[in-house]
Amino acid sequence: MNQETMSKLLLDCLHGREIDETRTAELNSLRAADWESLVQFAVRQRVAPLLYHRLKTVYPNVNIPASLKHKLQKIYLASDMRNTSLYNDLSQIIRALQYIPVIVLKGAHLAAVVYSNITLRSMGDMDILVRKTDLLKAEEKLLEMGYSSFRVNVIEVASAKHHHLPPLVKQGAVPVEIHWTINHPTSPFTIDIEGLWNRARPATIAGVEVLVLSPEDLLLHLCLHTAFQDRFLTGLRPFCDIWETIRHDRDEIEWEQVRLRARQWGATNSVYLTLYLAKAFFGAAVPDEV
């Protein structure tokens, strides 16, 4: 199986939500070597938990080689354990920061709200956004919880150099990044930070009330992160995030606001290219006029 065929097949599997007899027949025609390639590719792209879930729920009649099915199941269960622990930590952090407004970013928002299943979206760390004036207070609260910081500069210098503080770490917990903005301060973009806060929406994550970005701001953040920070080098998962976000918020996204805000932020090219690729290669439901 060549790379193009494997990529298309993996994407078709990830996007499937209803039993598809044609796709089932295609999967059942795969050789053991093809399955090995497909599973390894999914692992490299960090979408193996989602693939396992789709195969189990949408393609239950597919005959997967037992060893590879067991491998996917182990990855899925490991993701479940890791993310359950992460959300337990997040719950404690939000409670500790009860007097500091917090917006939950990226994976912790996506897994719980957009994917609606915390196991499906793998995460390597936890990202939260606070106002710049609350950076020091938020960091101090986490230090009180047993986290350690590798920050060597004063807050003013650290925040001028980066859009988040150095990760705070604790034995047995995932690293925590406290952001004050959503993109590097030296980037060419002019992010309306106060606008992000004004448009943020309440959500319940890990049993606690938090704020999350509006659908338009979430989509813009994903596009900027994929195009500018990751340089399109992190594979399929960012595009799965975008596809799932558009699917989840399809009745709420105001596409004219996406276009307008991208232009105001000076991010039109990055947003357009990311959405173009998401639509062309991943089938994301991006309107033609965007």
C-alpha positions as CSV (number, residue, x, y, z in Angstrom):
1,M,0.0,0.0,0.0
2,N,1.5,3.3,-1.0
3,Q,1.5,6.4,1.2
4,E,-1.3,8.2,-0.7
5,T,-3.6,5.2,-0.5
6,M,-2.8,4.6,3.1
7,S,-3.4,8.3,4.0
8,K,-6.8,8.3,2.2
9,L,-7.9,5.0,3.9
10,L,-6.9,6.3,7.3
11,L,-8.7,9.5,6.9
12,D,-11.8,7.7,5.6
13,C,-11.7,5.5,8.7
14,L,-11.3,8.5,11.1
15,H,-14.1,10.4,9.5
16,G,-16.6,7.6,9.4
17,R,-19.6,7.9,11.8
18,E,-22.0,5.4,10.2
19,I,-21.5,1.8,9.2
20,D,-20.3,1.8,5.6
21,E,-20.4,-1.6,3.9
22,T,-18.2,-0.4,1.0
23,R,-15.5,0.7,3.4
24,T,-15.9,-2.4,5.4
25,A,-15.3,-4.5,2.3
26,E,-12.2,-2.4,1.5
27,L,-10.8,-2.9,5.0
28,N,-11.5,-6.7,4.9
29,S,-9.5,-6.9,1.7
30,L,-6.3,-5.6,3.3
31,R,-3.4,-8.0,3.8
32,A,-1.7,-8.3,7.2
33,A,1.2,-6.2,5.9
34,D,-1.2,-3.5,4.9
35,W,-2.8,-3.5,8.4
36,E,0.7,-3.2,9.9
37,S,1.4,-0.2,7.7
38,L,-1.9,1.4,8.5
39,V,-1.6,1.0,12.3
40,Q,2.0,2.2,12.3
41,F,1.0,5.2,10.3
42,A,-1.8,6.0,12.7
43,V,0.6,5.8,15.6
44,R,3.1,8.2,13.9
45,Q,0.2,10.6,13.2
46,R,-0.9,10.4,16.9
47,V,-4.5,9.3,15.9
48,A,-4.3,5.6,16.9
49,P,-6.9,6.0,19.8
50,L,-9.3,7.6,17.3
51,L,-8.7,4.9,14.7
52,Y,-9.4,2.1,17.3
53,H,-12.6,3.8,18.3
54,R,-13.8,4.2,14.8
55,L,-12.9,0.6,13.9
56,K,-14.8,-0.7,17.0
57,T,-17.9,1.4,16.6
58,V,-18.3,2.1,12.9
59,Y,-16.6,-1.0,11.4
60,P,-17.4,-3.8,13.8
61,N,-17.4,-6.4,11.1
62,V,-13.9,-5.7,9.9
63,N,-11.4,-8.5,10.6
64,I,-8.3,-6.9,12.0
65,P,-5.2,-9.1,12.7
66,A,-5.4,-10.1,16.4
67,S,-2.0,-8.7,17.3
68,L,-2.7,-5.3,15.7
69,K,-6.1,-5.1,17.3
70,H,-4.5,-5.8,20.6
71,K,-1.9,-3.2,20.0
72,L,-4.5,-0.5,19.1
73,Q,-6.5,-1.5,22.2
74,K,-3.5,-1.1,24.4
75,I,-2.8,2.4,22.9
76,Y,-6.5,3.3,23.4
77,L,-6.5,2.2,27.1
78,A,-3.2,4.0,27.7
79,S,-4.7,7.2,26.3
80,D,-7.8,6.7,28.5
81,M,-5.6,6.4,31.6
82,R,-3.4,9.3,30.7
83,N,-6.2,11.6,29.8
84,T,-8.3,10.7,32.8
85,S,-5.3,11.6,35.0
86,L,-4.8,14.8,33.1
87,Y,-8.4,15.9,33.6
88,N,-8.2,15.0,37.3
89,D,-5.2,17.3,37.4
90,L,-7.0,20.0,35.4
91,S,-9.9,19.9,37.9
92,Q,-7.6,20.5,40.8
93,I,-5.8,23.3,39.0
94,I,-9.0,25.1,38.1
95,R,-10.2,24.8,41.7
96,A,-6.9,26.2,42.9
97,L,-7.2,29.1,40.5
98,Q,-10.8,29.8,41.5
99,Y,-10.3,33.6,41.7
100,I,-8.3,33.7,38.4
101,P,-10.3,33.6,35.1
102,V,-9.0,30.7,33.0
103,I,-9.6,29.6,29.4
104,V,-8.9,26.0,28.7
105,L,-7.0,25.7,25.4
106,K,-6.2,23.1,22.7
107,G,-6.3,19.4,23.6
108,A,-8.0,19.7,26.9
109,H,-10.8,21.7,25.3
110,L,-11.0,19.6,22.1
111,A,-11.0,16.1,23.8
112,A,-13.8,17.0,26.3
113,V,-16.0,19.3,24.2
114,V,-15.3,18.7,20.5
115,Y,-14.5,15.0,20.4
116,S,-16.9,14.4,23.3
117,N,-14.7,11.5,24.4
118,I,-11.5,12.3,26.4
119,T,-9.7,9.2,25.2
120,L,-9.9,10.0,21.5
121,R,-7.5,12.9,21.4
122,S,-4.0,12.3,22.7
123,M,-2.3,15.1,24.7
124,G,1.3,15.6,25.7
125,D,0.6,18.6,28.0
126,M,-2.1,20.9,29.4
127,D,-2.6,24.4,28.1
128,I,-4.5,27.1,30.0
129,L,-4.8,30.8,29.2
130,V,-4.9,33.5,31.9
131,R,-4.7,37.3,31.6
132,K,-1.1,38.6,31.4
133,T,-1.6,40.4,34.8
134,D,-2.5,37.0,36.4
135,L,0.5,35.1,35.1
136,L,2.5,35.3,38.3
137,K,-0.5,34.5,40.6
138,A,-1.4,31.5,38.5
139,E,2.2,30.2,38.5
140,E,2.4,30.7,42.3
141,K,-0.8,28.6,42.8
142,L,0.7,25.8,40.8
143,L,3.9,26.0,42.8
144,E,1.9,25.6,45.9
145,M,0.4,22.5,44.4
146,G,3.8,20.9,44.1
147,Y,4.7,21.9,40.5
148,S,8.2,23.1,39.7
149,S,9.1,25.9,37.4
150,F,12.2,26.3,35.2
151,R,11.6,30.0,34.7
152,V,14.8,32.0,35.1
153,N,13.6,35.4,33.9
154,V,11.2,37.7,35.6
155,I,7.6,37.5,34.4
156,E,7.9,40.6,32.2
157,V,10.9,39.2,30.4
158,A,9.5,35.7,30.1
159,S,6.1,36.9,28.7
160,A,7.9,39.2,26.2
161,K,9.9,36.3,24.8
162,H,7.1,33.7,24.6
163,H,3.3,33.3,24.6
164,H,3.4,31.0,27.6
165,L,5.6,30.5,30.7
166,P,8.1,27.6,30.7
167,P,6.2,24.4,31.4
168,L,5.5,23.6,35.0
169,V,6.2,20.0,35.9
170,K,5.3,17.6,38.7
171,Q,6.1,13.9,39.2
172,G,3.3,11.8,37.8
173,A,1.5,14.7,36.1
174,V,1.6,16.1,32.5
175,P,3.4,19.4,32.1
176,V,1.3,22.6,32.4
177,E,1.8,25.6,30.1
178,I,0.3,28.9,31.4
179,H,-0.4,31.1,28.3
180,W,-1.2,34.8,28.2
181,T,-1.8,34.8,24.5
182,I,-2.4,32.2,21.8
183,N,0.6,32.9,19.5
184,H,4.3,33.9,19.9
185,P,4.6,37.6,20.7
186,T,7.2,38.0,18.0
187,S,4.8,36.5,15.4
188,P,3.5,38.7,12.6
189,F,-0.1,38.4,13.9
190,T,-1.9,41.0,16.0
191,I,-4.2,38.9,18.3
192,D,-7.0,40.7,20.0
193,I,-6.5,39.2,23.4
194,E,-9.3,41.1,25.1
195,G,-11.6,40.0,22.3
196,L,-10.8,36.4,23.0
197,W,-11.9,36.9,26.7
198,N,-15.0,38.8,25.7
199,R,-16.1,36.0,23.3
200,A,-15.1,33.1,25.5
201,R,-17.9,30.7,26.4
202,P,-18.6,28.7,29.6
203,A,-18.2,25.0,29.6
204,T,-18.0,22.1,32.0
205,I,-14.8,20.2,31.8
206,A,-13.6,17.6,34.3
207,G,-16.6,18.5,36.5
208,V,-15.7,22.1,36.9
209,E,-16.9,25.3,35.2
210,V,-14.3,26.8,32.9
211,L,-14.1,29.1,29.9
212,V,-13.3,27.9,26.3
213,L,-12.7,29.9,23.1
214,S,-15.6,30.7,20.9
215,P,-16.0,28.4,17.9
216,E,-14.5,31.0,15.5
217,D,-11.6,31.8,17.8
218,L,-10.9,28.1,18.4
219,L,-10.8,27.5,14.6
220,L,-8.5,30.5,14.1
221,H,-6.2,29.3,16.9
222,L,-6.0,25.8,15.4
223,C,-5.2,27.3,12.0
224,L,-2.4,29.6,13.3
225,H,-0.9,26.8,15.5
226,T,-0.9,24.4,12.5
227,A,0.5,26.9,9.9
228,F,2.8,29.2,11.9
229,Q,4.0,27.3,15.0
230,D,4.0,23.8,13.6
231,R,4.8,24.8,10.0
232,F,2.5,22.0,8.8
233,L,5.1,19.5,10.2
234,T,2.9,17.6,12.7
235,G,1.0,15.4,10.4
236,L,-2.7,14.6,10.3
237,R,-3.8,15.2,13.9
238,P,-4.1,19.1,13.6
239,F,-6.3,18.6,10.5
240,C,-8.4,16.0,12.4
241,D,-8.9,18.7,15.1
242,I,-10.0,21.2,12.5
243,W,-12.4,18.7,10.8
244,E,-13.9,17.7,14.2
245,T,-14.3,21.4,15.2
246,I,-16.1,22.3,12.1
247,R,-18.3,19.2,12.4
248,H,-19.1,19.9,16.1
249,D,-19.7,23.6,15.6
250,R,-21.2,23.5,12.1
251,D,-24.4,25.3,13.2
252,E,-22.6,28.0,15.2
253,I,-19.5,29.0,13.3
254,E,-20.0,32.4,11.7
255,W,-17.7,32.2,8.7
256,E,-17.9,35.9,7.9
257,Q,-16.4,36.5,11.4
258,V,-13.7,33.9,10.7
259,R,-12.7,35.9,7.6
260,L,-13.0,39.3,9.3
261,R,-11.0,38.3,12.4
262,A,-8.3,36.6,10.3
263,R,-7.9,39.8,8.4
264,Q,-7.9,41.9,11.5
265,W,-5.2,39.7,13.1
266,G,-3.1,39.8,9.9
267,A,-3.5,36.1,9.6
268,T,-5.4,35.7,6.4
269,N,-2.8,33.7,4.5
270,S,-2.2,31.2,7.3
271,V,-5.9,30.7,8.0
272,Y,-6.8,30.4,4.3
273,L,-4.1,27.9,3.5
274,T,-4.9,25.7,6.5
275,L,-8.6,25.7,5.8
276,Y,-7.9,25.1,2.1
277,L,-5.8,22.0,3.0
278,A,-8.4,20.9,5.5
279,K,-11.1,21.0,2.8
280,A,-9.1,19.7,-0.1
281,F,-7.4,16.7,1.6
282,F,-9.6,16.1,4.7
283,G,-13.0,16.9,3.4
284,A,-13.7,19.6,6.1
285,A,-17.0,21.4,5.5
286,V,-15.5,24.8,4.7
287,P,-17.8,27.0,2.7
288,D,-16.6,27.9,-0.8
289,E,-16.8,31.6,-0.2
290,V,-14.2,31.3,2.7
